Amino acid sequence: AADIQKWIDGNLTQNTGTGSEWYIIGLAQHEEYDFSSYETALLGYLESNTVGSASSRLKYALCLAAIGNTDEYIGKTVNDSIGEQGLMSWVFGLHLINNGYESEKYSASDITAKLLELQCSDGGWAIMGQYGDVDSTAMTIQALAPYYETDTNIKAAVDRALGLLSEKQLDGGDYASYGVSNPESTSQVLVGLSSLGIDAKTDERFIKNDNDIFDGIEKYKLSNGGFCHKEGGEVNGTATVQTFYAMISYLRFCDGKSPLYILDKADSKNAKPAPSIPSDTDSNTDEPQNQPSDTDEEIDTEQPTDPKSNYKGWVSLIIIGVGGIVCVLLLALKKRHIKNFIAVLLVCAVAVTVVCVTDFRSADDYYSGNDITKENAIGTVSLTIRCDTVAGRAA
C-alpha cells in the first residue's frame, strides 16, 4: 500500500475477521486513522457469520471498542462470552471490563479472583496443564496490570509470574514456547512488562547475558521488515503482527500513555472509567460471586442455535433408509438368503448405535464454551498433553 490509511482501507478491510484485528488494535492505539471502512466490514462480517469461539467474540468486541465503535455487539459479547472458553475468555473479558464495559454476570473482582484461582503452582498461567507457559502468563499479566498497584493479592500473584518469566528468559533475550524460541512469546512478555510500567530495556530481571528483550526480538527480524517464527525462517504473519503491537505497547509506555489494552477510543456511552479494586479486596475467593444461572433464559437466547440438537434422529433414519434400499437390491438380485438380510440388519443396528452414543462436534462447536453434559455422566476425566518434549523433533 502507498500509506497506512490505504493499507487500512485496502488489505486490512478485505481481510476483516480473518487476520486484520490485531493490526487494527495496534494501529488504533498508535496514531489517528480513519477506520470507517474496516468498521463497516467488521460489522458486516459479524452479522453474517456465527462466531463459535467465545474468545474470538471477545476479540472482535475488543477491536470494535479500540476503533471507537459503540455497537451493541460489544455489550452482548461481554454478557455472553466471558469465562465461556477457559483462560483466554477470562483474559479478553477482563480487558473489556477494564475499559468500562459492564457484565451482567461478572465484576472486575469476580474475574480477577478467577484468574488468581487459575494460577499454576509455579506462578504462571497456562491454557492447559499444571505448569505456566510464557504466552499465557504474559497475556494474563496484561489483563491484571491495572490492579497491580492497588490490590495486594494481585500484586503478589503478578510478582510470582514475573519471577517465572525472568527465569524462562533465554540468554539471547528471547523466549521459547513448547521448546521453540520465537518472537511471539517474547513480544507478549514485552506487552506485559510495558503494561506494568516496567522498562524491558533496563530492568535487570529481563536482561540475560547482556541481551534484553529487544535483542531477543531483533534475532527474528528479516530484511523486508517482517519477522520469522523460527530464527532463519521465512516471514510469518503471526510473528510480525505480535511484534508490531508489542513495539506500540513499549512506545506507549515511553510516552507515558496507558497500557496497550486500556483503549484510547473506548468511549461507549455505556462505558465508565476503568475500574479499580480496593487494596483490601479479597481476591482469593474460591469462586466468582456472580455465577451464571443454568436457567437464565436471556443467556440462552444469546447463544447460537445448536444445529446438532436433532441430527441423530435424521442420521438414524438415513441409515435405516439405506438399509431398506440394500434389502430391495438383494431381492432384485435374487440374493434372498436370510443371512444377507440379517447382516444388513446388524450393520444398520451397529451404525445407529454409534450415532446415538457418540457426540460429533466441529472444532468451533467444541471450543465455543457451550459445555455439554450427559445426563448419565458419572464423573470427569482430565487429560494433559505435553508437547515440549517432542516439539521440533520431526522424524
TORDREN-799137 format. One record per residue (C-alpha): residue in three letters; x, y, z. Coordinates in steps of 0.05 Angstrom, whole numbers, plus 5000, padded with zeros to 4 digits. Example, Ala and Ser with C-alpha at 12.3 -4.5 7.8 and 13.67 -1.06 7.14 Angstrom:
ALA524649105156/SER527349795143/
***
This chain:
ALA500050005000/ALA502250714988/ASP501050915060/ILE497950655124/GLN491050945111/LYS490750585043/TRP493049955077/ILE487250005126/ASP482250155071/GLY485049605027/ASN488448975052/LEU486249035125/THR478949165106/GLN479048595056/ASN481548115109/THR476648325162/GLY475047775211/THR480647325186/GLY487147665204/SER486748415209/GLU484348515280/TRP490948545318/TYR493749025267/ILE487549465275/ILE488049465352/GLY495449645347/LEU494250205297/ALA488350485337/GLN492950535398/HIS498650845358/GLU496151435317/GLU489751735289/TYR486951385228/ASP480151325194/PHE477550625209/SER470650725178/SER471650235120/TYR474249695167/GLU468749845217/THR463349735165/ALA466649095141/LEU467348815212/LEU460148955230/GLY458048615165/TYR462448025180/LEU459547935250/GLU452447995223/SER453347465170/ASN457746975209/THR456446565272/VAL462746615314/GLY463045975355/SER469146145397/ALA467846575458/SER475046835457/SER474247045384/ARG467747405400/LEU471347785455/LYS477047945408/TYR472248255357/ALA468848645413/LEU475548905436/CYS477149105365/LEU470649485358/ALA472049845424/ALA479150015401/ILE476550395340/GLY471150755380/ASN465150355356/THR459050345402/ASP455249765371/GLU451049325417/TYR455448735397/ILE460548955450/GLY455648945508/LYS452448305484/THR459147965480/VAL461248205549/ASN454947865576/ASP455147205539/SER462547045528/ILE466747205589/GLY469246565622/GLU465946125570/GLN472345855539/GLY477645775592/LEU483346245609/MET483446685548/SER475946845553/TRP477347095624/VAL483347505600/PHE479947825540/GLY473647935581/LEU477648305634/HIS480648755581/LEU473548985563/ILE471649065636/ASN477949475646/ASN475449955592/GLY468950085629/TYR464249585598/GLU459749225648/SER457848505651/GLU451248265680/LYS454747645707/TYR461747855728/SER465048445761/ALA472448615755/SER473648295823/ASP470047665802/ILE474547585741/THR481047755776/ALA479247265831/LYS478146725778/LEU484846885745/LEU488446825811/GLU484946165823/LEU487545915755/GLN494746105771/CYS499445495768/SER503745285826/ASP510045545791/GLY507046245787/GLY504946245715/TRP498646115676/ALA497045605622/ILE491545425573/MET492244715598/GLY496644325644/GLN499744475712/TYR505744885690/GLY505545605668/ASP507445765596/VAL510546425574/ASP504946675528/SER499146525574/THR502846815634/ALA504647455598/MET497647545570/THR494547455638/ILE499247965667/GLN496948455614/ALA489748395638/LEU491548445712/ALA496249035703/PRO491149585720/TYR490349285790/TYR497749165804/GLU498749775848/THR492149755884/ASP490849025902/THR495948665945/ASN493747975925/ILE494148135851/LYS500948455861/ALA503547835896/ALA500947385841/VAL503847815786/ASP510547865822/ARG510847105824/ALA509247085749/LEU514747595735/GLY519547145772/LEU517646565728/LEU518446985664/SER525247225687/GLU527446505698/LYS524846285630/GLN528446835590/LEU533846545546/ASP541046805541/GLY539347145475/GLY533947565509/ASP528247195476/TYR523446655499/ALA521445965478/SER514545645474/TYR513944885473/GLY521444825463/VAL521845315404/SER524846015415/ASN520546535378/PRO518947275376/GLU511547185392/SER512646955463/THR518047485471/SER513148025446/GLN507747805495/VAL512647895552/LEU514448585526/VAL507048785526/GLY506248515596/LEU512248895623/SER510249545588/SER503149475616/LEU506149445687/GLY510650035676/ILE516949615674/ASP522349835624/ALA524549205588/LYS530949555565/THR533549695634/ASP530349225684/GLU535948735705/ARG530948165715/PHE529848155640/ILE537048225615/LYS540747575605/ASN547947525581/ASP547648275566/ASN541648155520/ASP534948475533/ILE528148315503/PHE529348765444/ASP535748395427/GLY531647755431/ILE526448015382/GLU531648305335/LYS534147605321/TYR527847455282/LYS527648095240/LEU528048005165/SER530748485112/ASN523648625086/GLY521448885154/GLY517548265174/PHE519247745227/CYS520046995224/HIS517546495275/LYS524046105278/GLU530846425272/GLY533046385199/GLY526046235175/GLU521346595127/VAL516747165143/ASN511046965189/GLY504547365196/THR503447205269/ALA510547365289/THR510248015251/VAL503648275279/GLN505248085351/THR512048435346/PHE508449035315/TYR503649155371/ALA508848975424/MET513149555398/ILE507050015401/SER505949785472/TYR513049985490/LEU512450655454/ARG506250805494/PHE510050645558/CYS515651115537/ASP510651665521/GLY507251595588/LYS500751335557/SER496150795582/PRO497750045571/LEU496149755503/TYR489449475524/ILE486950095560/LEU483850365497/ASP484151095477/LYS477651065439/ALA473450635485/ASP468451185493/SER461950795490/LYS456251165523/ASN455450545567/ALA462850525586/LYS465450825650/PRO472550975672/ALA476950365681/PRO475350035748/SER480049965807/ILE479749445861/PRO480849685933/SER487149415966/ASP483149056018/THR479148655966/ASP479647915979/SER481847675910/ASN482846965935/THR475546775940/ASP474346075915/GLU469146245863/PRO466546875829/GLN460647175866/ASN456047225806/GLN455846545774/PRO451546485711/SER444846135721/ASP443545505683/THR436245725676/ASP437646435654/GLU433246505592/GLU436647145569/ILE443446805568/ASP440546215529/THR437746675475/GLU444646985465/GLN447646315445/PRO447246085372/THR442245545358/ASP445444855362/PRO444444545293/LYS446143865320/SER440443835370/ASN436643345326/TYR441843085278/LYS442042385310/GLY434742245292/TRP435742465220/VAL442242065212/SER438941445243/LEU433141505193/ILE438141565136/ILE441740945159/ILE435240555164/GLY433240805095/VAL439840585065/GLY438839905097/GLY432039855066/ILE434840024997/VAL440239495005/CYS434838985022/VAL430939174960/LEU437239084918/LEU438438404949/LEU431338204929/ALA432338474859/LEU438938104851/LYS435637464878/LYS440437414936/ARG434837254983/HIS438536835034/ILE436437015104/LYS443737115125/ASN444337705077/PHE438438065109/ILE440937915179/ALA447738215160/VAL444438855135/LEU440238895198/LEU446338815243/VAL450339345205/CYS444639845209/ALA443739695283/VAL451139805298/ALA451240445257/VAL445040725292/THR448040545360/VAL454540905344/VAL450741525323/CYS446541525386/VAL452241445435/THR457341895401/ASP457542655403/PHE460342925338/ARG462443655343/SER466544115298/ALA472544485326/ASP468545135331/ASP462944775369/TYR467844435416/TYR471445085434/SER465145515435/GLY464545465511/ASN457745135508/ASP459244535551/ILE455043915540/THR454043455600/LYS450942765591/GLU445242615638/ASN448341945659/ALA455342215668/ILE458641905730/GLY465042325733/THR470142735694/VAL476942585665/SER482543095655/LEU487742955602/THR494143355596/ILE498543305534/ARG505543605539/CYS508543765472/ASP515044075494/THR518643405495/VAL517343275421/ALA516843975392/GLY521944085338/ARG523943355335/ALA520943155269/ALA522742465247/
***
